[in-house]
Amino acid sequence: MLQVTNPATGQAICDIKVTEASELPKYFERARFAQRDWAKLPLKKRIRILYLLRESMLNHIDELAHLISQENGKPVFEALANEILPSIHSLTYYCRLAPSVLRNEKIPSSMIFYRPGYLNFWPMGVIGIISPWNYPLLLPFCEIIMALLAGNAVIFKPSEVTPLIALKLEELALASGLPTGLLQVIIGDGSLGSALIQNKPDKLYFTGSVPTGIKIAQACAQYLIPVNLELGGKDPFIVLADADLDFATSAAVWGAFSNSGQVCASTERILVHESLVVPFKKLLMEKAKTLRQGDPALGNVDLGVTTFNPQKDVYRRHLAQAVSGNAEILGGKFNESQTALEPTLVCGSNIETLDVYNEESFGPIAALTTFRSVDELVQKANSSRYALTASIISRNSSLAEEIAKRLEFGTVLINETTYTAGIPEAPWGGPKETGLGRSHMSQGLRDFTHMRYIQKPISRIFVYKSLWWFPYTPFQYATFKHFLGLYRRSWLDKLKAIPNILWNFVQMIKDEPRL
Ligand code: NAD
């Protein structure tokens, strides 16, 4: 059994049954059986069933929000606004998008010799989804919806830290008419995730840390299982010299401390123009101090608690190194029950050498540095192993856009921060150690399909043999050689090629019968 605990109180919520690795073949059998019929359903019918799931979730909003808050430790409002709302919106968006994205796509022929064709998309089969604990509903939900819409079955392993919302989702899906076996939740830790891969899903979608992502990529490589990896971030928040300080600090406080900083796209590095650094720090900390932090069950709080106990060791390690490196630490204390770290800003002349500036803290800690010029800020922002999102705060949107195009990140937000994982039309992911592949938007939906190219004959009545078939002959060679003349830059040279092509082509047809 797995004991699920409330991170705000340390008390057990309940015990749930762990899935044995030896049971997985049965899960796959059920999934494959359900998927065959599901894939045959017209898309409209699949969409209708998913809309029933949406309705059912809407009927259980408070229950879902409280469950997320209870097992994850985030404020109920965050569960509602940052998990349930974007999940419901994403379901709606993908259901509307799917008919245009999953239908056949015409491919016109690019050359006279070739024939027109079209792309046809078909489901991959059984998709494995492994997810983390920080957004236990939103992150897997978008992928589950896309995978199901595309005609697949899903075996979903939530984090062992936050499994209850996953089980609730499975229950609501079944009650909404999703066929048995189509969406199955398995409960367990990393070893079960690893066993899931050994059972060879047709695709694996992983969200989590870089070290686990690397293990997963290696495991998937054994069987050439296509894999998406959504990994870490150390996202820069850039404040240009012309920024409105009130706006910039409000944005930074939310970017760095919402969800207690347990966000892959959290504001973990703040880069401020040196002319603003003193008032920026002062105002940011003044605002941070007004945030109400604590057990979400006890009333209105802005910040909940740290979800996963071992993450606190990372905070302690980063802060201890900052102390020994003589950094300035504003905040930095745990509450009495040690369940939460207060909003913390770390600054100092050697900040850029410290782990708190370079490694993911995944908590309510931001490290601040300064810059003088645009070149310096671009160089500093891009100097990271991670590349998920970046934010620029400025009154000059053209300058901000110019800078945005020099930032090597999957997403750059101007005068906003952190929130685009909840926007289904925006791509999600980034280069470097942030992962492999991009999710969301139309491409994300298609990524849960295989693509086949179907080429059609030019004529329904006549068939003819292609010119490049056997036998290989002198006039055939000459026809193709002169044909290449059509690629020359000058129109005169192109025109000169035409009589040669025609003459050799006629000889070829006349004297060199095709095999
Ligand atoms: P984690 O890597 O420890 O675990 C993630 C999931 O992987 C869990 O379900 C876990 O049980 C499973 N797992 C662990 N070892 C495994 C193995 N060997 N084989 C298969 N599965 C295994 O991550 P976490 O601590 O749950 O989450 C925090 C991390 O997630 C942070 O690094 C954060 O940046 C990242 N994250 C990324 C995104 C994104 O979209 N890029 C979103 C949220 C979180």
Residues whose N, C-alpha, C, O or C-beta is under 5 A from the ligand:
A	BS01	NAD	I130 S131 P132 W133 K157 P158 S159 E160 G188 D189 G190 G193 S194 T207 G208 S209 V210 T212 K215 E230 L231 G232 G233 C264 T434
